[in-house]
Structures are given as C-alpha cells and as structure tokens.
Amino acid sequence: MPPDFRIRLLAPPDYDGVIGICRLVYPAEEPYTPAELDAHRRVFPEGQFVAVAADTGAVAGAHFTLRLRLADYHVDDPWDVLTAGGSFLDHDPAGPTLYGADIMVHPAHQHHGLARVLTDRARDLVRAERLWRMVGASRLPGYAAYAPAMGVEEYVAAVRSGRLSDPALTVHLRDGWAAVRPVRGYLPHDAESAGWAEVIQWVNPDCPPPPELALRADPAGPGG
Ligand SMILES: CC(C)(COP(=O)(O)OP(=O)(O)OC[C@H]1O[C@@H](n2cnc3c(N)ncnc32)[C@H](O)[C@@H]1OP(=O)(O)O)[C@@H](O)C(=O)NCCC(=O)NCCS
C-alpha cells in the first residue's frame, strides 16, 4: 500500500471526487451520475472500491466491479451493455465472474501503485467469495498513435512482449491479468485507443470453473 492512502468501500461523500476524476481521465465520456453511483452501491456495495488520502479522505482512485454470468453476453459486447449503461443493474449475485467495469486514478496520484492495490483488493474479493475469475477490458490508450502502421493484434503482441508500453494494458499485465483478445467498439468514444480494447482475465487458482464449463471425460472413452 502506498503510504498516506487507504482503500475502503465507496460512500456517498466520495461521489464528487469520483466524478471529478472521471472528468479528468475520460474527457470524452459522460461521468457517472450520483444516481448511477447509488445504484452500484445498492446492487453490489462490496465491489465498489475507492483509494482515499489517509489524512483528508479525498478520493484518489476508484475500482468498480459487478458480478456477471458472462455466458449471458458476447465477448464483443461494449461496456454499455456489460454494465447496463453504467448503472450495474445487470449485476447477478450468483455470477461466477467479477467484471472489472472501471479502474481510474487521479492524474496527480498515478504511478504510485494505487491501481495495483485497488486490483489486489478486487482479487481478495474473488478469493473470499470463491469466484471463478475476474474479467475486464483494458483500454489501449497508446494504440491510436500506432494504428496507421500496425494492426491491433500486432500492437498487443508488442505490449505483451515488452517491446512497446501502453499506459493501461502494461499496468494490467503487471498486475497479473492475462490478455485474451482485442475487441472493437468497447468504448466507442475512446479515440486514444482507436476504438479498441483488450479483453483481459485473471483466473482464481483456488476455485474450479462452474460445473457447466468444466471439462468432462468423454463417456465413450478414447476413440469413442
Ligand atoms: C491505468 C491507471 C488506472 C493506472 O493507475 P496507476 O495508479 O498509475 O497504476 P500503478 O501506479 O499501479 O502502476 C502504474 C505504473 O507505476 C509504477 N509504480 C507502481 N508503484 C510505484 C512506486 N511506488 N513508485 C514508482 N512507480 C510505481 C508501475 O510499475 C507502473 O509502471 P509503468 O507506468 O511503467 O507501467 C491510470 O493511469 C488511469 O487512471 N488511467 C486513466 C483511466 C484508464 O484508462 N483506466 C483504465 C481503464 S481499462
């Protein structure tokens, strides 16, 4: 934990701080409304994390999650669909996947490990609830500069190998997420990412997949 900060659950006095960070880090997006932040807390309070300054309580970062049964969705679904328009009202209390809908850190507090500790707190929740995995989609804010010369798969491969560094995907890979595949139109206004994002996941090593997805031995046996 970076000194001078602590992680706790989102509360109404944090809303203005969260909305202020949204405006700074997502200038092209509409920030959350207080009604949406209320909805997050109503459906899944234990999945809404904020990093706050230990002395003033000012919000320095946030990580918002919900539980989903991803079989109900398609891997190409945009953020708006996966989060019910940012309300999280599609939260499924029995969903085996913790969906990382958002992680953001105030520009004045970036590069101090706050994203790392916010991610670790969500990982603790996955372990405590014995969930199967965490899934998210990483923005690719470094990609637009390379898009004229490079396909998105090539860009992600370069970031994975460390040849290129991306301001979001590199952080997520260092925080233990695995890259799955690129998707287009996840955040349609994300010009920095040229409209692309990379689906990422972290599988809980202590918890088996849901029974319907577990590999079963073929009853007919080998060659059957
Ligand atoms: C992506 C984002 C959440 C990362 O937040 P962050 O708190 O800066 O992330 P961390 O500090 O955990 O890690 C970032 C970097 O700081 C480094 N770092 C971590 N702790 C450090 C420390 N104590 N001292 C110096 N550097 C440190 C990390 O190694 C990492 O290095 P890199 O920039 O070379 O990759 C932040 O940049 C952000 O809010 N971006 C805008 C919103 C966004 O795009 N969110 C992601 C949506 S998918």
Ligand as a Chemical Component Dictionary entry (heavy atoms), coordinates in Angstrom:
data_LIG
# 
_chem_comp.id                   LIG 
_chem_comp.type                 NON-POLYMER 
_chem_comp.pdbx_formal_charge   0 
_chem_comp.three_letter_code    LIG 
# 
loop_
_chem_comp_atom.comp_id 
_chem_comp_atom.atom_id 
_chem_comp_atom.alt_atom_id 
_chem_comp_atom.type_symbol 
_chem_comp_atom.charge 
_chem_comp_atom.model_Cartn_x 
_chem_comp_atom.model_Cartn_y 
_chem_comp_atom.model_Cartn_z 
_chem_comp_atom.pdbx_ordinal 
LIG C1  C1  C 0 -4.400 2.937  -15.827 1  
LIG C2  C2  C 0 -4.368 3.607  -14.448 2  
LIG C3  C3  C 0 -5.618 3.194  -13.670 3  
LIG C4  C4  C 0 -3.115 3.149  -13.702 4  
LIG O1  O1  O 0 -3.149 3.730  -12.399 5  
LIG P1  P1  P 0 -1.812 3.902  -11.505 6  
LIG O2  O2  O 0 -2.253 4.036  -10.095 7  
LIG O3  O3  O 0 -0.965 4.963  -12.067 8  
LIG O4  O4  O 0 -1.120 2.495  -11.711 9  
LIG P2  P2  P 0 0.105  1.937  -10.824 10 
LIG O5  O5  O 0 0.754  3.068  -10.097 11 
LIG O6  O6  O 0 -0.374 0.786  -10.038 12 
LIG O7  O7  O 0 1.074  1.433  -11.939 13 
LIG C5  C5  C 0 1.480  2.375  -12.945 14 
LIG C6  C6  C 0 2.971  2.468  -13.052 15 
LIG O8  O8  O 0 3.529  2.940  -11.838 16 
LIG C7  C7  C 0 4.593  2.075  -11.450 17 
LIG N1  N1  N 0 4.658  2.119  -9.990  18 
LIG C8  C8  C 0 3.886  1.438  -9.139  19 
LIG N2  N2  N 0 4.247  1.711  -7.866  20 
LIG C9  C9  C 0 5.249  2.611  -7.934  21 
LIG C10 C10 C 0 6.014  3.295  -6.975  22 
LIG N3  N3  N 0 5.856  3.093  -5.661  23 
LIG N4  N4  N 0 6.932  4.176  -7.417  24 
LIG C11 C11 C 0 7.102  4.393  -8.719  25 
LIG N5  N5  N 0 6.401  3.758  -9.691  26 
LIG C12 C12 C 0 5.492  2.884  -9.303  27 
LIG C13 C13 C 0 4.171  0.746  -12.006 28 
LIG O9  O9  O 0 5.249  -0.147 -12.164 29 
LIG C14 C14 C 0 3.645  1.169  -13.350 30 
LIG O10 O10 O 0 4.727  1.440  -14.207 31 
LIG P3  P3  P 0 4.552  1.871  -15.733 32 
LIG O11 O11 O 0 3.806  3.169  -15.786 33 
LIG O12 O12 O 0 5.935  1.994  -16.248 34 
LIG O13 O13 O 0 3.790  0.778  -16.376 35 
LIG C15 C15 C 0 -4.300 5.157  -14.584 36 
LIG O14 O14 O 0 -3.270 5.500  -15.478 37 
LIG C16 C16 C 0 -5.595 5.791  -15.071 38 
LIG O15 O15 O 0 -6.466 6.124  -14.277 39 
LIG N6  N6  N 0 -5.718 5.980  -16.398 40 
LIG C17 C17 C 0 -6.895 6.650  -16.958 41 
LIG C18 C18 C 0 -8.147 5.798  -16.846 42 
LIG C19 C19 C 0 -7.954 4.468  -17.536 43 
LIG O16 O16 O 0 -7.592 4.395  -18.693 44 
LIG N7  N7  N 0 -8.224 3.389  -16.803 45 
LIG C20 C20 C 0 -8.045 2.038  -17.304 46 
LIG C21 C21 C 0 -9.304 1.565  -17.900 47 
LIG S1  S1  S 0 -9.037 -0.004 -18.672 48 
# 
loop_
_chem_comp_bond.comp_id 
_chem_comp_bond.atom_id_1 
_chem_comp_bond.atom_id_2 
_chem_comp_bond.value_order 
_chem_comp_bond.pdbx_ordinal 
LIG C1  C2  SING 1  
LIG C2  C3  SING 2  
LIG C2  C4  SING 3  
LIG C2  C15 SING 4  
LIG C4  O1  SING 5  
LIG O1  P1  SING 6  
LIG P1  O2  DOUB 7  
LIG P1  O3  SING 8  
LIG P1  O4  SING 9  
LIG O4  P2  SING 10 
LIG P2  O5  DOUB 11 
LIG P2  O6  SING 12 
LIG P2  O7  SING 13 
LIG O7  C5  SING 14 
LIG C5  C6  SING 15 
LIG C6  O8  SING 16 
LIG C6  C14 SING 17 
LIG O8  C7  SING 18 
LIG C7  N1  SING 19 
LIG C7  C13 SING 20 
LIG N1  C8  SING 21 
LIG N1  C12 SING 22 
LIG C8  N2  DOUB 23 
LIG N2  C9  SING 24 
LIG C9  C10 SING 25 
LIG C9  C12 DOUB 26 
LIG C10 N3  SING 27 
LIG C10 N4  DOUB 28 
LIG N4  C11 SING 29 
LIG C11 N5  DOUB 30 
LIG N5  C12 SING 31 
LIG C13 O9  SING 32 
LIG C13 C14 SING 33 
LIG C14 O10 SING 34 
LIG O10 P3  SING 35 
LIG P3  O11 DOUB 36 
LIG P3  O12 SING 37 
LIG P3  O13 SING 38 
LIG C15 O14 SING 39 
LIG C15 C16 SING 40 
LIG C16 O15 DOUB 41 
LIG C16 N6  SING 42 
LIG N6  C17 SING 43 
LIG C17 C18 SING 44 
LIG C18 C19 SING 45 
LIG C19 O16 DOUB 46 
LIG C19 N7  SING 47 
LIG N7  C20 SING 48 
LIG C20 C21 SING 49 
LIG C21 S1  SING 50 
# 
